[in-house]
Amino acid sequence: MKSETATEKPLCLYCLRPFEASPIRRIIEKDPLLCDECLSQIEYGEKIRKIDGIHTLFLFKYKGLMKEALIQYKERMDVALSPLFLHFHQPILKLLFRKRLFVPVPSTAENMNRRGFSPLGEILENTASHFENILSLEGGIQKQNGIVDRHRKRHVSLLRKRSEISTDRIVLFDDVLTTGETFRQCIACLRQAGFLDIVGLILLDNHFDREIGFNL
């Protein structure tokens, strides 16, 4: 008969198989989320680039396990994956972005209704980051439009007055950069409202092998 006090192995957040993390991983991560096999499939790609003049930190390449996890999270509504995306960088992010307000790049109302949750909001909730949804995005679902038309039909606006927001120090946060159009619109909207101390944080870089659209 199994003892009730026996410690069960945790399940890998991605593959759902039981695993036992090494002592070093437990020291570094405190609460490891992935098994060693899944961990080995992550394509890190930390780098800083300027997008429209703001320094933006990228964490991963848009490939490997993080790409697949993001698709599963957003398109199959696997909300349980939300702690994964900032897990490995939490200590350094707290140091780099202390006393800053995280502002998620907004989703359209259509995407929010389809998913039933805010992907970026869920990720930030799991990191205990101070964030506010202060931007709104109007326009159709991005994948249903051609690449030219979708840019013309999407518009970012500020939901509240500048005086109602707690700080001027902003971290503009997004999950993946492809064309960068919505991210740029968010920067322009924040600047127009008077926010001048803005930095960027993007999880996955879908331009890791191209330099299109960046002011380096």
SERO-4910 file (N, C-alpha, C, O; in steps of 0.05 Angstrom, whole numbers):
BEGIN
 pado doro    nc1    nc2    nc3   cac1   cac2   cac3    cc1    cc2    cc3    oc1    oc2    oc3
  Met    A     17    -24      0      0      0      0     18     25      0     37     27     15
  Lys    A     11     44    -18     27     68    -20     23     86      3      1     91     12
  Ser    A     45     96     14     43    115     37     31    141     28     37    152      7
  Glu    A     14    152     45      1    178     39     20    201     40     15    222     29
  Thr    A     43    196     53     63    218     55     84    217     33    101    235     31
  Ala    A     82    196     15    101    194     -7     98    218    -26     75    227    -32
  Thr    A    120    229    -35    120    253    -52    118    244    -81    135    228    -91
  Glu    A     97    253    -95     94    246   -123    110    265   -140    114    288   -133
  Lys    A    120    255   -162    135    271   -181    116    291   -194     93    285   -200
  Pro    A    126    316   -199    109    335   -213    106    327   -242    122    312   -253
  Leu    A     85    338   -255     81    333   -283     92    356   -300     89    379   -292
  Cys    A    105    349   -321    115    370   -340     92    386   -350     72    374   -359
  Leu    A     94    412   -349     72    429   -358     65    426   -387     42    431   -395
  Tyr    A     84    418   -403     79    416   -432     71    388   -441     51    384   -453
  Cys    A     88    368   -434     82    340   -443     65    324   -423     56    303   -430
  Leu    A     63    335   -399     46    323   -378     57    296   -367     42    281   -355
  Arg    A     82    291   -372     95    267   -361    108    273   -334    119    295   -331
  Pro    A    108    254   -315    122    259   -290    152    262   -294    163    248   -311
  Phe    A    164    279   -279    193    282   -281    205    290   -254    191    299   -236
  Glu    A    231    287   -253    245    295   -228    268    314   -237    287    305   -251
  Ala    A    267    339   -228    287    358   -235    312    354   -219    311    346   -196
  Ser    A    335    361   -230    360    359   -216    361    380   -194    347    400   -194
  Pro    A    378    375   -173    381    395   -152    389    423   -162    380    443   -151
  Ile    A    406    424   -183    414    450   -194    390    464   -206    387    488   -202
  Arg    A    374    450   -221    350    462   -232    331    472   -210    319    493   -213
  Arg    A    329    457   -189    311    466   -167    321    491   -153    306    508   -144
  Ile    A    348    494   -152    360    518   -140    355    542   -159    347    563   -149
  Ile    A    360    538   -185    358    560   -204    329    568   -208    322    592   -208
  Glu    A    311    548   -213    284    554   -221    264    553   -197    242    563   -199
  Lys    A    273    542   -175    256    539   -151    233    519   -155    231    499   -141
  Asp    A    217    523   -176    195    505   -181    195    498   -211    180    510   -226
  Pro    A    213    479   -220    215    473   -249    188    465   -261    172    450   -248
  Leu    A    183    475   -285    157    469   -298    159    448   -320    139    435   -326
  Leu    A    183    445   -331    187    427   -354    206    404   -348    224    407   -331
  Cys    A    201    381   -360    220    359   -359    245    366   -375    244    385   -391
  Asp    A    267    352   -371    292    357   -385    289    355   -415    301    371   -430
  Glu    A    273    336   -425    269    333   -454    256    357   -466    264    367   -487
  Cys    A    234    367   -453    220    391   -463    238    415   -461    238    432   -479
  Leu    A    252    417   -439    270    440   -435    291    442   -457    298    464   -466
  Ser    A    300    419   -467    321    419   -488    310    429   -514    326    434   -532
  Gln    A    284    430   -518    272    439   -543    267    469   -545    256    478   -564
  Ile    A    274    483   -524    270    512   -524    293    526   -540    316    520   -536
  Glu    A    285    544   -557    304    560   -573    306    588   -562    290    605   -568
  Tyr    A    325    592   -544    329    618   -532    339    638   -554    353    629   -573
  Gly    A    333    663   -550    342    683   -570    343    710   -558    335    730   -570
  Glu    A    354    712   -533    354    738   -520    370    759   -535    394    754   -541
  Lys    A    358    781   -540    372    803   -553    355    829   -549    331    828   -544
  Ile    A    369    851   -552    355    877   -550    357    891   -577    379    894   -588
  Arg    A    335    900   -587    334    916   -611    318    941   -606    303    943   -586
  Lys    A    321    961   -623    304    984   -622    281    982   -642    285    976   -666
  Ile    A    257    987   -633    233    988   -650    222   1017   -647    213   1024   -626
  Asp    A    223   1032   -668    214   1060   -668    227   1075   -644    214   1091   -631
  Gly    A    252   1069   -639    267   1084   -619    266   1074   -591    279   1085   -573
  Ile    A    250   1053   -586    249   1042   -558    264   1016   -557    262    999   -574
  His    A    280   1013   -535    295    988   -531    276    966   -524    260    968   -506
  Thr    A    277    944   -539    259    922   -536    274    896   -532    291    889   -548
  Leu    A    268    882   -511    281    856   -504    264    833   -515    240    831   -509
  Phe    A    277    816   -531    265    791   -541    277    768   -525    300    767   -518
  Leu    A    260    748   -519    268    726   -502    274    699   -517    292    685   -510
  Phe    A    257    693   -537    260    668   -551    257    672   -581    246    691   -591
  Lys    A    268    652   -596    263    651   -625    236    639   -629    226    623   -613
  Tyr    A    224    646   -652    197    636   -658    200    608   -671    195    605   -695
  Lys    A    209    589   -655    212    561   -664    214    544   -640    216    553   -617
  Gly    A    215    518   -644    218    499   -622    194    498   -603    172    505   -611
  Leu    A    199    490   -579    177    486   -560    161    511   -554    137    509   -551
  Met    A    175    534   -551    160    558   -544    140    566   -565    119    576   -559
  Lys    A    148    563   -590    129    569   -612    105    550   -610     82    560   -612
  Glu    A    109    524   -607     87    505   -606     70    510   -581     46    508   -582
  Ala    A     83    517   -559     68    523   -534     51    547   -537     28    548   -527
  Leu    A     61    568   -551     45    592   -554     21    587   -572     -1    597   -566
  Ile    A     24    571   -593      2    564   -610    -19    548   -594    -43    554   -596
  Gln    A    -10    529   -578    -28    513   -562    -43    531   -542    -66    527   -536
  Tyr    A    -28    549   -530    -39    567   -510    -61    586   -521    -82    588   -510
  Lys    A    -55    598   -544    -73    619   -555    -95    607   -573   -118    616   -571
  Glu    A    -88    587   -589   -108    577   -608   -124    553   -598   -146    549   -607
  Arg    A   -112    538   -579   -127    516   -568   -136    522   -539   -146    505   -525
  Met    A   -132    547   -531   -141    558   -505   -131    541   -482   -146    536   -463
  Asp    A   -106    532   -483    -94    517   -461    -83    536   -441    -59    541   -440
  Val    A   -100    547   -424    -93    568   -405    -72    559   -385    -58    575   -374
  Ala    A    -71    533   -380    -53    522   -360    -24    527   -367     -6    526   -350
  Leu    A    -18    534   -393      9    539   -402     19    568   -395     42    574   -399
  Ser    A      1    585   -385      8    613   -381     32    618   -363     47    637   -368
  Pro    A     38    601   -342     62    607   -326     88    602   -340    109    610   -331
  Leu    A     87    587   -363    112    578   -376    128    601   -389    153    601   -388
  Phe    A    114    621   -400    128    639   -419    148    658   -406    167    666   -419
  Leu    A    143    666   -382    162    684   -368    177    670   -345    193    683   -331
  His    A    173    644   -342    184    629   -320    214    631   -318    225    636   -296
  Phe    A    228    627   -340    257    625   -340    271    652   -337    294    653   -330
  His    A    256    674   -342    269    700   -341    258    718   -318    266    741   -316
  Gln    A    242    707   -301    230    723   -280    250    739   -263    246    763   -259
  Pro    A    271    727   -253    289    742   -236    301    766   -250    303    788   -239
  Ile    A    311    762   -275    323    784   -289    303    806   -297    309    829   -298
  Leu    A    278    797   -304    258    816   -311    250    834   -287    245    858   -290
  Lys    A    249    822   -264    242    838   -240    264    858   -235    258    880   -225
  Leu    A    289    851   -241    311    870   -237    311    892   -258    314    915   -251
  Leu    A    307    884   -283    307    904   -305    284    923   -304    287    947   -310
  Phe    A    260    912   -297    236    928   -301    222    935   -274    198    940   -274
  Arg    A    238    936   -252    226    943   -227    215    971   -228    227    989   -240
  Lys    A    192    975   -215    178   1001   -214    167   1010   -241    160   1033   -244
  Arg    A    165    991   -260    152    998   -285    125    984   -287    120    963   -275
  Leu    A    107    997   -302     81    986   -307     81    970   -333     88    980   -354
  Phe    A     73    944   -331     70    928   -356     44    935   -369     23    935   -357
  Val    A     45    940   -395     22    946   -411     20    926   -434     37    927   -452
  Pro    A      1    908   -433     -1    888   -455    -11    900   -481    -28    918   -481
  Val    A      1    892   -503    -10    899   -529    -38    886   -530    -41    863   -525
  Pro    A    -58    902   -537    -86    892   -536    -93    873   -558    -81    873   -580
  Ser    A   -113    856   -553   -125    839   -573   -151    852   -582   -162    869   -568
  Thr    A   -161    845   -605   -187    855   -614   -209    842   -597   -205    821   -585
  Ala    A   -232    855   -596   -255    844   -582   -263    816   -593   -271    798   -578
  Glu    A   -260    813   -620   -267    787   -632   -249    765   -621   -259    743   -615
  Asn    A   -223    770   -620   -205    750   -609   -209    744   -580   -208    721   -571
  Met    A   -215    765   -564   -221    761   -536   -245    744   -532   -246    726   -515
  Asn    A   -266    749   -547   -291    734   -545   -287    705   -554   -298    687   -542
  Arg    A   -271    701   -575   -266    674   -585   -251    658   -565   -257    634   -561
  Arg    A   -231    670   -552   -214    654   -533   -227    653   -506   -224    632   -492
  Gly    A   -240    674   -498   -252    674   -471   -233    682   -449   -239    680   -426
  Phe    A   -209    691   -457   -189    701   -437   -169    719   -451   -168    719   -476
  Ser    A   -154    734   -436   -133    751   -447   -106    737   -444    -96    735   -422
  Pro    A    -94    728   -467    -69    713   -465    -47    728   -451    -33    717   -433
  Leu    A    -42    754   -458    -21    768   -445    -27    774   -416     -9    774   -399
  Gly    A    -52    780   -410    -60    785   -382    -56    761   -364    -46    763   -342
  Glu    A    -62    737   -374    -58    712   -359    -28    708   -354    -21    699   -332
  Ile    A    -12    713   -373     17    710   -370     27    728   -348     43    720   -330
  Leu    A     19    753   -348     28    773   -329     17    767   -301     30    772   -281
  Glu    A     -8    757   -300    -19    749   -274     -2    728   -260      1    728   -236
  Asn    A     10    710   -276     26    688   -264     54    697   -256     68    681   -244
  Thr    A     62    721   -263     88    731   -255     86    752   -233    106    763   -224
  Ala    A     62    757   -224     56    777   -203     67    805   -212     74    821   -195
  Ser    A     68    810   -238     77    836   -248     54    856   -246     30    849   -248
  His    A     62    881   -241     42    902   -240     35    910   -269     52    920   -283
  Phe    A     10    905   -277      3    912   -304    -26    924   -305    -42    919   -287
  Glu    A    -31    938   -326    -57    950   -331    -63    948   -360    -46    953   -377
  Asn    A    -88    941   -366    -98    941   -394   -108    969   -401   -131    976   -395
  Ile    A    -90    986   -412    -97   1013   -417   -100   1019   -447   -106   1042   -455
  Leu    A    -96    999   -464    -98   1003   -493   -120    986   -505   -126    964   -495
  Ser    A   -132    996   -526   -154    982   -539   -146    979   -569   -134    997   -581
  Leu    A   -154    956   -581   -148    951   -609   -175    946   -623   -189    928   -616
  Glu    A   -180    962   -643   -204    959   -659   -197    948   -686   -177    956   -698
  Gly    A   -213    930   -696   -208    918   -723   -215    889   -723   -220    877   -703
  Gly    A   -214    878   -747   -221    850   -751   -200    831   -741   -178    839   -735
  Ile    A   -207    805   -739   -188    784   -732   -165    784   -752   -170    782   -776
  Gln    A   -141    786   -743   -117    790   -760   -115    769   -782   -109    776   -804
  Lys    A   -119    744   -775   -114    722   -794   -135    721   -817   -130    708   -837
  Gln    A   -157    736   -813   -178    735   -834   -173    756   -856   -187    756   -876
  Asn    A   -154    773   -852   -149    794   -871   -122    790   -885   -104    776   -875
  Gly    A   -120    802   -909    -94    802   -923    -74    819   -908    -83    836   -892
  Ile    A    -49    815   -913    -28    829   -897    -30    860   -900    -24    874   -882
  Val    A    -39    869   -924    -41    898   -928    -66    909   -915    -66    929   -901
  Asp    A    -89    896   -920   -115    905   -910   -116    905   -879   -127    924   -868
  Arg    A   -104    885   -866   -106    883   -837    -94    907   -824   -103    916   -802
  His    A    -72    919   -835    -59    942   -823    -77    967   -825    -77    983   -806
  Arg    A    -92    969   -846   -109    992   -850   -134    991   -832   -145   1012   -826
  Lys    A   -142    967   -824   -167    964   -809   -164    963   -779   -184    961   -764
  Arg    A   -139    963   -769   -134    960   -740   -124    987   -729   -107   1000   -740
  His    A   -135    994   -706   -129   1020   -694   -126   1017   -664   -143   1005   -651
  Val    A   -104   1029   -653    -99   1028   -624   -107   1054   -611   -101   1076   -622
  Ser    A   -120   1053   -588   -128   1077   -574   -124   1073   -544   -123   1050   -534
  Leu    A   -122   1095   -529   -118   1095   -500   -146   1093   -487   -164   1109   -493
  Leu    A   -149   1075   -467   -175   1071   -454   -180   1092   -432   -203   1097   -426
  Arg    A   -159   1103   -421   -162   1122   -399   -145   1146   -403   -127   1146   -419
  Lys    A   -151   1167   -388   -134   1191   -389   -107   1185   -377   -104   1169   -359
  Arg    A    -87   1200   -387    -60   1197   -377    -59   1201   -347    -44   1188   -333
  Ser    A    -74   1220   -336    -73   1227   -308    -85   1205   -290    -80   1205   -266
  Glu    A    -99   1186   -302   -111   1164   -287    -93   1139   -285   -100   1119   -273
  Ile    A    -70   1141   -298    -51   1118   -299    -28   1123   -279    -18   1145   -277
  Ser    A    -21   1102   -265     -5   1105   -241     24   1114   -245     36   1126   -227
  Thr    A     35   1110   -269     63   1117   -274     68   1123   -303     52   1115   -320
  Asp    A     90   1137   -308     98   1142   -337    116   1121   -347    122   1120   -371
  Arg    A    127   1103   -330    148   1084   -337    134   1058   -346    124   1043   -331
  Ile    A    135   1054   -372    119   1033   -385    137   1010   -397    158   1016   -408
  Val    A    128    985   -393    139    963   -408    117    953   -427     97    941   -418
  Leu    A    120    958   -452    100    949   -472    106    920   -478    127    912   -487
  Phe    A     86    903   -472     90    874   -472     74    860   -494     50    865   -497
  Asp    A     87    842   -510     73    827   -531     84    799   -531    105    793   -520
  Asp    A     69    781   -544     78    753   -545     96    746   -568    115    732   -565
  Val    A     90    757   -592    106    750   -615    107    774   -634     86    788   -638
  Leu    A    130    779   -646    132    801   -666    135    788   -693    154    773   -699
  Thr    A    116    795   -711    118    786   -739    123    811   -756    145    815   -765
  Thr    A    102    826   -762    106    851   -777    113    874   -759    126    893   -767
  Gly    A    104    873   -733    109    895   -715     90    918   -717     93    938   -703
  Glu    A     70    916   -734     52    939   -739     36    947   -715     35    970   -708
  Thr    A     23    927   -702      7    934   -678     25    944   -655     18    963   -641
  Phe    A     49    933   -652     68    942   -631     75    971   -636     76    987   -618
  Arg    A     80    978   -662     87   1006   -669     64   1025   -663     68   1047   -654
  Gln    A     40   1016   -669     16   1032   -664     13   1037   -634      6   1059   -626
  Cys    A     19   1017   -618     18   1021   -589     39   1041   -579     33   1058   -563
  Ile    A     63   1040   -590     83   1059   -583     74   1088   -590     76   1106   -574
  Ala    A     64   1091   -614     55   1117   -623     32   1128   -605     32   1151   -599
  Cys    A     13   1110   -598     -9   1118   -581      0   1127   -554     -9   1147   -543
  Leu    A     19   1112   -542     29   1119   -515     45   1145   -516     42   1162   -498
  Arg    A     61   1149   -537     76   1174   -539     57   1198   -542     61   1219   -530
  Gln    A     37   1194   -559     18   1216   -563      3   1224   -537     -4   1247   -533
  Ala    A      0   1204   -519    -14   1209   -494      5   1221   -473     -3   1229   -451
  Gly    A     31   1222   -480     51   1235   -461     69   1216   -447     85   1224   -430
  Phe    A     68   1190   -454     87   1171   -442    113   1171   -458    113   1163   -482
  Leu    A    134   1179   -445    160   1181   -460    180   1161   -450    200   1155   -465
  Asp    A    177   1149   -427    195   1129   -416    184   1101   -421    171   1089   -404
  Ile    A    188   1091   -445    176   1065   -454    199   1046   -462    217   1054   -476
  Val    A    197   1021   -453    214   1000   -463    196    977   -471    172    977   -465
  Gly    A    206    958   -487    190    937   -497    200    909   -488    223    905   -482
  Leu    A    181    891   -485    187    863   -479    170    845   -497    145    847   -497
  Ile    A    183    828   -513    169    810   -531    179    782   -527    203    777   -526
  Leu    A    160    763   -524    168    735   -518    183    722   -541    205    713   -538
  Leu    A    170    721   -565    181    707   -587    187    725   -611    170    741   -618
  Asp    A    210    722   -623    219    738   -645    215    723   -671    231    705   -677
  Asn    A    195    731   -686    190    718   -712    206    732   -734    202    726   -758
  His    A    224    750   -727    242    763   -746    271    757   -738    289    773   -745
  Phe    A    275    735   -724    302    730   -713    323    726   -736    347    729   -732
  Asp    A    313    719   -760    332    715   -783    329    737   -803    341    735   -825
  Arg    A    313    758   -797    309    780   -815    311    806   -799    304    806   -776
  Glu    A    319    827   -812    321    853   -798    301    873   -809    305    897   -807
  Ile    A    280    863   -821    260    881   -834    246    897   -813    237    887   -793
  Gly    A    244    923   -818    227    940   -802    239    950   -776    224    962   -760
  Phe    A    265    947   -771    276    955   -745    295    979   -750    309    980   -770
  Asn    A    294    998   -731    313   1020   -731    335   1013   -711    332   1017   -687
  Leu    A    357   1002   -721    378    992   -703    396   1015   -694    415   1011   -679
***
